[in-house]
């Protein structure tokens, strides 16, 4: 084994390097879309719903010029879709926040940046971003002490020092492992990331969308996992796979504000419904019926229980 493979680090440091360091998973040419399918990739209906949310935010603010900030922008897929779906007369000032280089051929209107802009008036939208903000992992030992889990570059783990300080305070407040062997992902960096996303708004709306859990229903062994080529794999922090874990969005809400809802409810409120078109339409307008039926299928996927509909939306409004 190499020195790098043997080196023990906390999961937060190891994940940061594996995802965003030199040769990191998220900096590769294919981007996330080469490995897994998000709501953005599932259907243009998702971008259309976000465009309606953006337009509604502009209406609430009484302006016809709004910022749209896509956090964790990937290769600009959502930005491209929202710009295409934005209503006529709405001037959109788009930003893609992403550590990877600007993709070739991206709409020249889009400002590409590695950091959140400031003074945003409009919509900050983060789809499956917080789950890739690296976090440390804790495990309860036989004596009832929460210890950091350390990991090598080949994915093998061992127990580290006891969790102390602000991390221990976070566990005590939000996610206390109950039995020896129970694990928890320490979500403080995600709380700070969400607070920063809300804080960049002068006025408008911030939304984070992720697989999530809340206090009282935490998974006892955590959710840390890997993805590669569309399949779940063992998490190995060597840059070969995505490393992700579900988000304690209730803790994020306490840190940065906002309320929680299911993706199913959020999208339905924005006009995305999986209801089938009336059969009578097949007789009066067969082409329209086929088109509406296809859209209903896409909407059903976006809102399905047990699938994409189980994502949680965290939404905060800034006056």
C-alpha positions in Angstrom: 0.0 0.0 0.0 1.1 3.6 -0.6 1.6 6.1 2.1 -1.6 7.9 0.9 -3.5 4.6 1.1 -2.3 4.0 4.7 -2.9 7.5 6.0 -5.7 7.7 8.6 -7.9 10.8 8.4 -11.3 11.8 9.5 -14.1 11.3 7.0 -14.5 15.0 6.5 -10.9 15.6 5.4 -10.8 12.4 3.4 -14.0 13.2 1.5 -12.9 16.8 0.8 -9.8 15.5 -0.9 -11.6 12.7 -2.7 -14.3 14.8 -4.1 -12.7 18.2 -4.6 -8.9 17.7 -4.5 -6.6 17.2 -7.5 -8.2 14.5 -9.6 -11.3 14.6 -7.4 -14.5 12.9 -8.3 -16.4 16.1 -8.9 -13.7 17.7 -11.0 -13.7 15.0 -13.7 -14.9 15.7 -17.3 -18.2 13.9 -17.0 -19.5 15.5 -13.9 -22.2 14.1 -11.7 -24.5 13.3 -14.6 -22.0 10.6 -15.7 -22.6 8.7 -12.5 -26.2 9.3 -11.2 -29.5 10.8 -12.2 -31.0 13.7 -10.3 -34.4 15.3 -10.6 -32.8 17.8 -13.0 -31.8 15.0 -15.3 -35.1 13.1 -14.9 -37.3 15.7 -16.6 -37.4 19.3 -17.8 -40.5 19.6 -15.7 -38.2 20.1 -12.7 -36.5 23.1 -14.3 -39.9 24.4 -15.3 -41.1 24.2 -11.7 -37.9 26.0 -10.5 -38.5 28.7 -13.1 -42.0 29.2 -11.8 -40.6 29.5 -8.3 -38.2 32.1 -9.6 -41.0 34.0 -11.3 -43.1 33.9 -8.1 -40.1 35.2 -6.1 -39.8 38.1 -8.5 -43.5 38.8 -8.1 -43.2 38.8 -4.4 -40.3 41.2 -4.5 -42.0 43.4 -7.0 -39.2 43.3 -9.6 -38.7 42.1 -13.2 -35.0 41.4 -12.7 -33.9 38.6 -10.4 -30.8 36.6 -9.6 -30.9 32.8 -10.0 -28.1 31.1 -8.1 -27.6 27.4 -8.7 -25.4 26.0 -5.9 -23.6 22.8 -6.8 -24.4 23.6 -10.5 -22.8 20.5 -11.9 -22.4 21.1 -15.6 -25.1 23.8 -15.7 -28.1 21.6 -16.6 -30.5 23.3 -14.2 -29.4 26.8 -15.1 -29.9 26.0 -18.8 -33.3 24.6 -18.2 -34.5 27.5 -16.0 -33.3 30.1 -18.5 -35.2 28.3 -21.2 -38.4 28.1 -19.1 -38.3 31.6 -17.6 -41.3 33.6 -18.6 -41.0 36.4 -21.2 -40.3 39.8 -19.6 -38.4 38.3 -16.6 -34.7 39.3 -16.7 -32.7 36.5 -15.1 -29.2 37.2 -13.8 -27.8 33.6 -13.5 -24.9 32.3 -11.4 -23.5 28.8 -11.3 -21.7 28.0 -8.1 -19.4 25.1 -8.6 -15.8 24.0 -8.0 -15.4 22.3 -11.3 -14.3 24.5 -14.3 -16.9 26.3 -16.4 -18.4 23.8 -19.0 -17.8 24.5 -22.6 -20.7 25.9 -24.5 -22.6 27.3 -21.5 -24.9 30.2 -22.0 -22.7 33.4 -21.8 -25.2 35.1 -19.5 -24.2 32.6 -16.7 -21.6 33.8 -14.3 -19.5 30.8 -13.2 -18.0 31.0 -9.7 -16.5 28.8 -7.0 -18.1 30.9 -4.2 -21.5 32.1 -3.3 -22.1 35.7 -4.6 -23.3 38.4 -2.2 -26.2 40.7 -2.4 -28.5 38.3 -4.2 -32.0 39.4 -4.9 -34.0 36.4 -6.2 -33.6 32.6 -5.8 -30.8 30.6 -4.4 -31.4 26.9 -5.3 -29.2 24.0 -4.1 -30.3 20.6 -5.5 -28.4 17.7 -3.9 -25.6 20.0 -2.7 -25.6 19.6 1.0 -25.2 15.9 0.9 -21.8 16.5 -0.7 -20.6 18.9 1.9 -18.1 16.7 3.7 -18.8 15.7 7.3 -17.0 13.7 10.0 -18.5 10.4 11.2 -18.8 9.4 14.8 -19.4 5.9 16.3 -20.3 4.9 19.9 -17.8 2.6 21.5 -18.4 -0.2 24.0 -18.0 2.3 26.9 -20.6 4.7 25.5 -18.0 7.2 24.2 -18.6 8.8 20.7 -15.4 8.6 18.8 -14.4 9.9 15.4 -14.2 7.3 12.7 -10.9 7.5 10.8 -10.5 6.1 7.3 -7.6 5.2 5.0 -7.5 5.8 1.3 -8.6 2.2 0.6 -11.8 2.7 2.7 -10.7 0.7 5.8 -11.6 2.3 9.1 -10.6 2.4 12.7 -11.8 4.2 15.8 -10.2 7.6 16.5 -10.2 10.0 19.4 -13.3 11.0 21.4 -15.6 13.6 19.8 -15.3 16.8 21.8 -16.1 20.5 21.6 -18.7 21.9 19.1 -18.9 18.5 17.3 -20.0 16.9 20.6 -22.4 19.7 21.3 -23.9 19.1 17.9 -24.3 15.4 18.5 -25.9 16.0 21.9 -28.4 18.4 20.3 -29.2 16.7 17.0 -28.0 13.1 16.7 -27.0 11.1 19.8 -25.9 7.5 19.0 -27.8 5.2 21.4 -26.0 1.8 21.4 -22.4 0.7 20.9 -21.8 0.5 17.1 -24.3 3.2 16.3 -23.0 5.9 14.0 -23.8 9.5 13.2 -22.7 12.0 10.6 -21.8 15.3 12.3 -23.7 17.9 10.3 -22.2 21.1 11.5 -20.5 21.9 8.2 -23.8 21.5 6.4 -25.5 23.8 8.9 -22.9 26.5 8.2 -23.2 25.9 4.4 -27.0 26.4 4.5 -26.7 29.5 6.7 -24.2 30.9 4.2 -26.6 30.2 1.3 -29.4 32.0 3.1 -27.0 34.8 4.2 -26.1 35.7 0.6 -29.6 36.9 0.0 -30.5 40.5 0.4 -34.1 39.5 -0.5 -35.7 36.4 -2.0 -35.9 32.7 -1.5 -33.4 30.0 -0.7 -34.1 26.3 -1.3 -32.1 23.2 -0.5 -33.3 19.8 -1.9 -31.8 16.6 -0.5 -32.4 13.1 0.9 -32.9 13.9 4.6 -33.8 12.8 8.0 -35.0 14.5 11.2 -34.5 14.2 14.9 -36.5 11.2 16.2 -36.0 9.3 12.9 -32.2 9.2 12.5 -30.8 6.1 10.9 -28.9 4.3 13.7 -25.9 3.3 11.5 -25.7 6.5 9.5 -26.1 6.8 5.7 -22.5 7.3 4.5 -22.2 5.6 1.0 -20.6 5.8 -2.4 -21.9 6.0 -6.0 -20.3 5.2 -9.2 -21.7 4.6 -12.7 -25.3 4.8 -11.4 -24.7 2.2 -8.7 -24.3 2.3 -4.9 -20.8 1.2 -3.9 -18.7 1.0 -0.8 -17.4 4.5 0.1 -13.7 4.7 -0.7 -12.1 8.2 -0.4 -9.7 7.7 -3.4 -11.5 9.9 -6.0 -13.1 6.9 -7.8 -16.6 7.4 -6.5 -19.1 9.9 -5.1 -19.2 10.0 -1.3 -22.5 11.2 0.1 -24.8 10.9 3.2 -28.3 12.1 3.9 -28.7 15.5 5.5 -30.1 16.4 8.9 -32.1 19.2 7.4 -33.9 20.1 10.6 -30.5 21.1 12.1 -29.8 23.1 8.9 -33.2 24.8 9.4 -32.3 25.8 12.9 -29.0 27.2 11.8 -30.1 29.2 8.7 -33.9 29.3 8.9 -36.6 27.7 6.7 -39.3 25.1 6.7 -39.4 21.5 5.4 -41.7 19.8 2.9 -41.5 16.8 0.7 -40.5 17.2 -2.9 -43.9 15.7 -3.8 -45.7 18.5 -2.0 -43.3 21.2 -3.2 -43.6 20.3 -6.9 -47.3 19.9 -6.8 -47.6 23.4 -5.4 -45.5 24.5 -8.4 -47.9 22.8 -10.9 -46.1 19.5 -11.4 -48.7 16.7 -11.2 -48.6 13.1 -12.2 -52.4 13.0 -12.9 -53.2 11.3 -16.2 -54.8 13.5 -18.8 -58.5 12.9 -19.5 -59.1 10.0 -21.9 -61.5 12.2 -23.9 -58.4 14.1 -25.0 -57.2 11.1 -26.9 -60.2 11.4 -29.2 -60.3 15.2 -29.7 -56.5 15.7 -29.9 -54.4 12.5 -30.0 -51.0 14.3 -30.2 -51.9 16.5 -27.3 -53.0 13.4 -25.3 -49.7 11.6 -26.0 -47.7 14.7 -25.0 -49.7 15.1 -21.8 -49.4 11.4 -21.0 -45.6 11.6 -21.3 -45.5 14.6 -19.1 -47.7 12.9 -16.5 -45.2 10.0 -16.5 -42.3 12.3 -15.9 -44.2 14.2 -13.2 -45.0 10.9 -11.5 -41.3 10.0 -11.4 -40.4 13.3 -9.8 -43.1 13.0 -7.2 -43.2 9.3 -6.5 -43.1 8.0 -3.0 -40.1 5.7 -2.5 -38.2 7.6 -5.2 -37.5 11.2 -6.1 -40.7 12.4 -4.3 -39.0 11.4 -1.0 -36.5 14.2 -1.3 -37.0 17.0 1.3 -37.1 20.7 0.4 -35.9 23.2 2.9 -37.1 26.7 2.0 -36.3 30.0 3.6 -37.7 33.4 2.7 -35.8 36.6 3.2 -37.9 39.8 3.1 
